[in-house]
Amino acid sequence: MVFGVALDNIWRARNVLVFERIGTTAAVVKRQILNVVKDLRLAASLHVSPNSHGKITRTVSVNWSHPPEGWIKINSDGSCIQTDHRAACGGVIRDHEGRIARAKGYSKILLESDSEVAIGLLNKGCHPTHPCGSLVKEIAHLVGQDHNFHWRHVFRESNSVADAFAKNGLSMIDNYRLFETLPTFCIVPFMFDFCNTLYLRS
């Protein structure tokens, strides 16, 4: 198992370097290999059992997934620091190969967020007097009846790249910034997503 996982991760790291021009270190690849092996071994030994409160707990594997060919996936997230009233949001757009989507004109879009509240508002709508009422209405108007635009809730483990962008935004002076290349602060979570890293969640 270790040999196969190692080959897979080395090959994926090589592809990121060749096609995305994003280098990494042997230490990062080694850590990635060990994490995947650890997760696979743990997943193989999992079983359903009661927790300390007598309730049944189940552990599921979570990972970022590639969109279908011809689609792009937008992962978005927000971050805030209540003590000094700062907030920021960020996102990343990727194609079916897991690479940064730089081309324009995509008509098939999948949006993911780990905010159940935000996705719930988009799915169910809200009263016009709701603080987000006007924004939800505008989004619904923009999307209209386009059946090639979908959104869904995902666990935070599947949204780590967007989370990195949002947290970095808290320290930005600019109100808005578009990155043409992948910034260094999110290379590691991007690599983990690209390699389909599995996270275990109870």
Stockholm file with secondary structure:
# STOCKHOLM 1.0

chainA/1-202         MVFGVALDNIWRARNVLVFERIGTTAAVVKRQILNVVKDLRLAASLHVSPNSHGKITRTVSVNWSHPPEGWIKINSDGSCIQTDHRAACGGVIRDHEGRIARAKGYSKILLESDSEVAIGLLNKGCHPTHPCGSLVKEIAHLVGQDHNFHWRHVFRESNSVADAFAKNGLSMIDNYRLFETLPTFCIVPFMFDFCNTLYLRS
#=GR chainA/1-202 SS CHHHHHHHHHHHHHHHHHHHCCCCCHHHHHHHHHHHHHHHHHHHTCCCEECTTSCEECCEEECCCCCCTTCEEEEEEEEEEGGGTEEEEEEEEECTTSSBCCCCCCCCEEEEESCHHHHHHHHHCCCTTSTTHHHHHHHHHHHTTCTTEEEEECCGGGGHHHHHHHHHHTTCSSSCCCCSSCCGGGHHHHHHHHTTCCEEEC
#=GC SS_cons         CHHHHHHHHHHHHHHHHHHHCCCCCHHHHHHHHHHHHHHHHHHHTCCCEECTTSCEECCEEECCCCCCTTCEEEEEEEEEEGGGTEEEEEEEEECTTSSBCCCCCCCCEEEEESCHHHHHHHHHCCCTTSTTHHHHHHHHHHHTTCTTEEEEECCGGGGHHHHHHHHHHTTCSSSCCCCSSCCGGGHHHHHHHHTTCCEEEC
//
